[in-house]
Amino acid sequence: METTRSTAYKLARYTILPELQTRVEEFGDEPFLLREVALPLIESHVAPEFRDVHLPFAKREGGEKFIQSVKWYVSFLAKELGLFENLSKGYFRNKTEKDIDDEVIAESALEEGDEEAGEFDGWIYAFSFPSIVKDGQTFPIKVGKTVIDVATRVMDQAKGSASFENPVVLAQWQVKRIGPTELAIHNVLKARSQWIEDAPGREWFRTTVNDIESIVNFITG
């Protein structure tokens, strides 16, 4: 077994969490302590000789044991993916039917690169930041896709940026099959050499809203 952070992530995401979801079905809607249920599963997949392997931190001094990294990813992903209802202090419960938001599930699938999710109807959106918006000229614009409210999606994305200002939604277009549609728009903009390769993200283009809209209309017309 490789003992890297990537391995820890994949083990947590694709092996332990699916087994965990099956294991906690027996609790019904009763609360459970995540670490108590997850630990036996983690230990069953990480042999003793690999548990204490030291993983140095990438951007700061120190490090942690491989098994600690797996534990962290299990907890982090359980929260981020919304697999269970988070009751705080380490306690969770299975989601009931009324807790399940189909749009949130679809959005999560999109972020995970699920090909079927790309076939959903949804929104293509364009956003930027007020300080770099230019009237009548090209400027950096993010072009993305979502199945949820565009403003909510844009604000969620901006939370992880280093900007000190709120984003502004420039335009949004309701389309079918958002995955192929977004890819086609990106490819046209890249063919025009408008992709900003060194931007803090993969979907930034030096263009205008009118240019994007003309591409959308051509593709969906």
N, C-alpha and C positions, 0 to 999 in steps of 0.2 A: 504493500500500500504506500502510495505517495503521501507524504505529510506536509502539505502546503495549505495555504489559506483557501486556494481554489478548490482543493480536494475537500476541505472541511465544509465549504459552502455547498458543493454538489452533494456530499453525503447527507447534509442536513436537509437540503431542498428536495432532492429526488428519491431519497431512500427513507430517512427517518421520519420526516413529516407525513408522507403518505401512510406509513405504518402507524404513526401516532393518531392520525385521523380515524383509522379503523379501530384502534385500541380504545379510544375514548367514547366510541358509540355506545358502549355499555353504560355510560353515566347518564345517558338521556339528557335532560336539561339541568342536571345537578352540577354544581361547581366542582372543579378539580384543580389541583395544584400542578401546573404544567411540568415543573422540574421533577416532581415525584414520578409522573408517568413517563416522562421523556428519558430519564437517566438510565433505566434498565435497557431501553432500546439503543441508546447511544453506546453503552458499554458492550452490548451484544455485537455491535458493528465496528468497534474500535478495539483491536486486540491489545492486551496489557503492554506489549513491547512498544506500541506506538503512542500510548496515551500521554506519556511525559516528554515526548519529543518537543524541543523548544522551537517556537516560531517567533523570530524577531519582528518587532513592529516596523513598518515600512518608513514612516515619517517621524518617528520619535524613538527615544531610547527605551530599552526594555523589550519585553515580549511576553508570551504566554504559552502554556502547554497546548499541544494539539487538541486534546480532549476539551480544554476550556474554549478553544475556538469553535469547535463543533457545538458545544452547549450554547454559546452566544448566538451562533447563526440560527439554531433551532428556535430560541426565544425571539430573536429579532424578526425572523421570517414569519413566525406564527402571528406576530402583531402586524407586520407590514402587509402581509397577504390577506389579513382579515379572516383567517381560517376559523377562528372561534371568537366568541364575544369576550372581550377583555374586561374582567371585573376588577382589575387593579391588584396590586400586591402579589402578583404571581398567579392569581386565580383566573380561570377561564371557564366557560361553559360552551357546550355545543350550540350552534345557532339554530333557532327554530325557524319555521317557514316565514314568519313575519319579520325576522331579522335579516332575511336575505334580500339584497338589493341587486337585481339583475344587471343594472347598468354598471354598478361597481365591479361585479364579477367580470363583465365583458371588458371593462377598462383594464382590469388586472391582466386578463388574458392577452389583450393587445400589447401591454408592456412586456409580457413574457414572450412575445413573438409568435403567438398562436396563429397559425395560418387560417383556421376556421373563423377566428375573431375578425380577421381582416376582411371577411366577406360581409360583415355587418353593415347596415346603413348607419350613417353618422355625420360627423362634421369635419370638414377641412378648415383649419383656422390659420390666421396670420397675426402674429403679434410682434411688438418691439418695445423699446423703452423710450419715454418722452425725450430724453436728452440726445438720442441719435436719430429721431424721426426727422426727415427732410421733405419739404414740400416741393413737388415737381422734380425731384432727383432720386437716384437710387440710394438705398441705405440698408443696413442689416435688418432682415426680417426672418423670423422663425416661422416655418411652415410645418404644421403638424396635423395630427388626426385625433379624434376622440369620439366616444359614444355618449359622453356625459355633457353637462352644461359647459360651454366653451370657457366662460369666465372662470369657473371653478377649476377647470383643468389648467388654464394658463397660470392662475395664482399658485396652484400646487407646484407647477414647474419652476416658477420664479423663486419659490422659497429656497431652492437649492443653489441659486445663483449668487454671485458676489456683488450684485447691484444694490445700491442704496435707494432705489426708487421702484415704485410699483410698475408693472408692465401695463401696456395699453393694447387692447384687442383692436386690430385694424380692420379686420373683416372675417366673415365666416360664411361657409357655403355648405348647405345640406346636400349630401351625395349618397349614392349607393356604392357598396363594395369599397369602403374607405381605404383598405389596404392597397389594392392595385391602383386606385385613384391617386393616393398620396405618392406612391412610388413613381407613377407616370409624371406627376408634376415635378418631383425632385429631379427625375432624369432629364426633362426638358430644360430645367434651370441649369443643371450641370452641363448639358450640351452647349448651353450659351455661355459657359465659363462664369456663372454667377454664384457658384457654391463657394462659401467662405471656409476653406479647409482648416484654418487655424482658429476657428471660433470655439468658444467653450460649449460645444454641442455639435451634433452631426447634421442638424436640419436648418442651418442658418444660410441665407442667401442675400447677396447684394442686388436688390431688385426693387420693384414698386408694387403696390397693391393692384394697380391696373394691369401690370404684366401677369401677375398671378391669376387675376380674375379671367383674363383672356385665355390662359392655359386651361383653367378649370372649365370654361365654357366650351372650349374646343374638345376637351376630353369627354365631357358629359353631354355634349350637344347631340 
